[in-house]
Amino acid sequence: MPLVPMTAFTEDVKKHKYAVGQFNLNNLEFTQAITEAAMEEKSPVIFGVSEGALKYMGIDYTVAIAKVAAERAGVPVALHLDHGSNFDMVMKCIRAGFSSVMFDGSHHSFEDNLRLTKQVVEAAHAVGVSVEGELGTIGGVEDDLSVDEEDATLANPEEAIRFWEETKVDYVAIAVGTAHGMYKGVPKIRYDIIEKVASNIGAPIVLHGGSGVPDEAIIESIRLGVGKINVNTESQVACTETVRKVLAAKPNEIDPRKYLSPARDAIKEVVKGKMRLFGSSNRA
């Protein structure tokens, strides 16, 4: 199948109360693992690509690999820019072949975020590309993003509702207490914010920082209106721990295929488990 925008999932997500997982591409092995998981679980999937990953892999390689993976998968696959920092980067990804983009204007004032997001939506929707916007600031560290806990701010429900009404973004990411990276404790998710926003807008809510969130919290968030959940750190941890185990057992191993192959399998198991938890298995 060709790459699809995230709007391809929206109606089914809202009707059947599940979430599609965004799993970040960090290299070829991550792409293969996520694709194989989607095929085996018969699940729609979102390939998330950060600006840091684009610098590492190259935008042309990234799009080419994603297109091949989507054709092979036989399930709906969206290629999504994660945390696009400015209009130029978003347009560059759209021109390169991304089917979905996130414009993260959360570091701007609300009015500027509104204005800039409107511009992205107008340009992206004109060519059939879906858009995710963000309200509030999500703490933690992921890729090139670093936000101290004291600088993280929860989304204002009234602003989030107005944000959707005026921008008509396809998915709305709101800061509700999760964070990028792995948690030192148990995240305190503001379900009241999720419920109020979700019940007053026509777009699914996005939960960033899905790695390490307790299963029961994920299930409750989906019940209240979360339709997209981002996972990256857990996949990275599984990959790195597996490579370390292989090299510890075979310190003279020099063939990267011998340690990246089991690492790829470990990533796939993480992704498959998340798809089952999110309820997206057998929804393709």
Secondary structure, DSSP 8 states (H G I E B T S, - for coil): -----THHHHHHHHHHT--EEEEE--SHHHHHHHHHHHHHHT--EEEEEEHHHHHHH-HHHHHHHHHHHHHHH-S-EEEEEEEE-SHHHHHHHHHHT-SEEEE--TTS-HHHHHHHHHHHHHHHHTTT-EEEEEESB-EEEETTEEE-GGG-B---HHHHHHHHHHH--SEEEE-SS-EES--SS-----HHHHHHHHTT-SS-EEE---TT--HHHHHHHHHHTEEEEEE-HHHHHHHHHHHHHHHHH-TT---HHHHHHHHHHHHHHHHHHHHHHHT-TT--
